[in-house]
């Protein structure tokens, strides 16, 4: 069972005002190649399946921090760091590659009073996890993991809070709990939630992390490699944890990396590191890559779907990239 702190009804709060959900038109341009100027499709243990450049006249569209797919591998839920839910469905062409997104809707993430927060520090949603009849959202600045009902999260205030084990005073304001992922039920972690910080480090310079529940509940650390910061994570069916990492600095430019942490290495007190499945720089079709999930493809293969956060900047793009894991 998850250790959940539930809000009491004794607090004096304003009456809920609900949420307004809007339909969002999204246009998609196909990306046939991942590396600019070449038709190569194999990159280490990953094979590029296809990608999209997404755009919309709706100003709220963008700033995607994390994405999670339903078991059908098509319908998704995402959070924006502007404090909004984004839901929709991917479409595929005859070849099975991504062809677009449809049924896209955006709604504000409500606070405990049932209202839409107005301060950035209250709404900076970064991590997302779906499990059973609940949706979990981790936040930066005001560090917490709020729980929402599923279905109904789009119009509901939080119904609880999951203790995150990492002391708030050790989490950086703009580098807190970035990756929030649910392990497979039949893995060593037995379906427990795992959280990894973006930039918050321990005395040895390793990223703070924790298994939040289950038989291996406790804190651990992730080796922090120079230049890269964790932006999301997702578990493979065998229980290995994939970490999406981002680089942005003027000396090296924009970069993306995917690291694989073995299931047996994740335990209290451990410092984990792992194999780099993919590293890509500015000659690849990447941007500020922030969200990643693992899905089963139409052919039964294990797929990674990765999305970018455009920061609502005309200089950046909303990308969705798909890779097949080739063992």
Secondary structure, 3 states (H helix, E strand, C coil): CCCEECCCCCCCCCCCCCCCCEECCCEEEEECCCECCCCCCEECCEEEEEEEEEECCCCCCCCEEEEEECCCCCEEEEEECCCEEEEEEEEECCCCCEEEEEEEEEEECECCCCCECCCHHHHCEEEEEEECCEEEEEECCCCEEEEEECCCHHHCCCCEEECCCCCHHHCCCCCCEEEEEECCCCCCCCCCEEEEEEEEECCCCCEEEEECCCCCCEEEEECCCCCEEEEEEEECCCCCEEEEEEEEECCCEEEEEEEEECHHHCCCCCEECCEEEEEECCCECCCCEEEEEEEECCCCCEEEEEEECCCCCCCCCEEEEEEEECC
